[in-house]
Amino acid sequence: MRSSDPLRNRWWVVVACLVALIVNGGAVIIFTFAVFLKPISAELGWSRGALGGALALATTSTAVMLPVVGRLIDRWGVRPVLLPGAVLFSLATAAMSLVNTSPLVLFGLYAIFGLLAATTTPMGYSKAVASWFDQQRGLALGIAMAGVGLGTAIVPPLSGRFIDAFGWRMAWVALAIFIFVLSVPAVAIFVKEPLKADRSRNLTLNRLLPGLTVKEAALETRSFWSLTFAFLLTAGAVNGTLAHIVALLTDRGVPAEQATATLAAAGIAIIVGRVLAGYCMDRFNGPYTAALFFTLPLVGILLLVSGAGGAAPFIGAVLCGLGVGAEIDLMGFFVSRYFGLRAFGEIYSYMFALVAIASGVGPALMGTVYDRAHSYAPMLIAFDVALAISVILVARLGPYVYVAGAAEGTTLVAVPAPEPGR
């Protein structure tokens, strides 16, 4: 897979995926929610629970669309799906400037926002990277998925600056331009799979790739459901916490700038979590590594719910970032190792769809509990229970089924299917 042309080096695919993922749907929809929450609520009168419900609708729309995008990627390839998706997602972001007091407009725009965000998730980028790497797959995925963390570190503070400079409506337009500039050139030039073939040949090649169909993975293995529920619970708990962390801290008297900086620190931790988890997955026991990374946000949320001041909220946010940072990296890696590459996009899409729903339900539950109890503490405690379950689920996973091959970049290798129940 090496070439004398530096632009054809497979690591450029990793770099391009990293850049495009900076403006992924999670960073743009979920993590800017904490920044836009109070300005929109103050001007339009929407409660935190109502806005959290709109966010939940967006993530549910993403979940509904993900299997469609996954099947399209498996059938037609990565670039033909992700490129138009990047353009349309930019337009949907600009359209968020039209939000007003009408429930139809609010929920309708968030639903469209979520549908188009399905093309910006790590799913397609994970398949592109996994198809280029075998023995270094964990590290390559970790570096590429670090773009999600960069997005969490960059996009919310940048959105805050846009709001200060232009107001929250034009901030959405400025953010849309930023999304277009970062994602469209990266996908158009570099993001692709190693096998160049016409569409009919792509279908044949996909059938030859080692791995299970989505039906086989869901019905014949317990690892599919263990992974799905572990990722689902972790995503709901951590995203629910981080989506409200700016409001949580400012409610305690922390200055808005410091609260936003804490969220940015969580984004930096996501970057570290991505790369560190990928590095560890190539070298250590995968399930135990995942259990360790899911324990970190459990401790972080304990610090937040304790009400401790000083550096405690900052450390808690960083630990949450490390945990959710590892999550998406682990998902792509585990899908490739337990279920293979044959239906990678579709299997990943169903798993990620449920995770996307949880990512919206978590913030919505946080907002609803706050509206009723005037405190985030009850929901934070529930989130810690969910994380404890996640740790148990991943720790009980068995050995990999599709282990790294002898030659990197080789995907057309016959591998026997796993025994039922694995």
Residue, then its C-alpha position, 0 to 999 in steps of 0.5 A: m500500500r506504499s507509494s513514492d507519491p507522498l500524497r498517496n501514502r495511507w497515513w494521509v487517509v488517517v490525517a484527512c479523516l482526523v481533519a474531517l472529524i473535527v466537524n463531526g455531528g457530535a461536536v457540532i450538535i451535541f457539544t455546541f448545545a452547551v454553548f447555545l443553550k442559554p442564549i437561545s433559551a434567553e431569547l426565545g423562552w425555551s426551557r432546558g428540557a424542551l431544548g434537550g428534547a430537540l437535541a434528543l430528536a436530532t440524535t434519534s434522527t441520526a440513529v434512524m439514518l445511520p443504517v441507511v448510510g452504512r449500507l450505502i457505504d458498504r455498497w458504493g464506497v466511502r467517498p461517494v457517500l461522505l462528500p455530498g454528506a459534508v456539503l449538506f451538513s454544512l447547509a443544515t448547520a447554517a439553517m439552524s440560524l432560523v430557529n424561532t419560537s415555533p415548535l415545528v421550526l425548532f424540532g423540524l430543523y433539529a430533525i433535519f440537522g440530525l439526519l444529515a449528521a449521519t454522514t459525519t459520524p466516525m462510521g465511514y471514516s473508521k471503515a476507510v482507515a480499517s481498510w488500509f490498516d491491519q496490524q497498526r489498526g488500533l493506532a491508526l483508528g486512534i489518530a483518526m478518531a482524535g479528530v472527534g476530540l479536537g472537534t470537542a476542544i475547538v468547536p464549542p469555544l469557537s462557537g462561543r466566540f462566534i456568538d460573542a461576535f455575531g450573536w447566536r443566529m449568525a454564529w450558526v452561519a459562521l460555524a457552517i462555513f468552518i465545517f465546509v472548509l475543513s470537511v469538503p476538501a479533506v474528503a474530496i482529496f484523501v478519504k477513500e478505500p484502497l481498492k479502486a473498482d467500479r460499483s459492480r466489482n465493489l459488491t463482489l469484493n465486499r462479499l469476499l471480505p472476511g466477516l459476518t453479516v449484520k444478521e449473523a453478528a446480532l443473532e449468533t454472537r453475544s459480543f454484539w449486544s454486550l458491546t452495543f449496550a456498553f457503548l450505549l450506556t457510556a455514551g448516554a452517561v458521558n454525553g449527558t454530563l458534558a452537554h450540560i457541564v457549562a450550565l452545571l458549572t455556571d449554576r455553581g457560580v463558575p464564570a462562563e469563560q472558565a466553564t467553557a474552558t473546562l468543556a474544552a479541556a474535556g475535548i483535549a482529553i478526548i483527543v488523548g483518550r483516542v490515541l492512547a486507547g488505540y495504542c493500547m488496543d494494539r498491545f494489550n488485552g482489548p476488553y480489559t483496556a476498554a473496562l479501564f477507560f470506561t472506569l475513568p468517567l465513572v470516577g469523573i462523574l463522582l467528582l462532579v456530583s460531589g459538589a467539590g470545588g477547586a480543580a475537582p470539576f476540571i478533573g471530572a470533565v477531563l476523566c469524562g473526556l478520556g472515557v468518551g474519547a476511547e469509546i468511538d475508537l474502541m467501537g470501530f476496532f472491536v467491530s473489525r476484530y469481532f465481526g470482520l470487514r465484510a459488513f463493517g459499515e452496516i454493523y457499525s451503523y446499527m451499533f452507532a445508531l443506538v449510541a446516537i440515541a443514547s447521546g441525545v437521551g442523556p442530555a434530555l434526561m439531564g435537562t428534564v431532571y434539572d427542570r423538576a428537581h432543580s439539581y443535576a445530582p440524581m441523574l449524575i448518580a444514575f449515570d454512574v450506575a450505567l457506567a458500572i454496568s458498561v465496565i462489567l459488560v466489556a470486561r466479560l468479552g472473549p478473545y478476538v475472532y478476526v485477529a491481525g493478519a501477517a501482512e498489513g493492508t491485506t483484507l481479502v483473507a479467508v477467516p472462519a466464522p465464529e462459533p454461535g454464542r461468541 
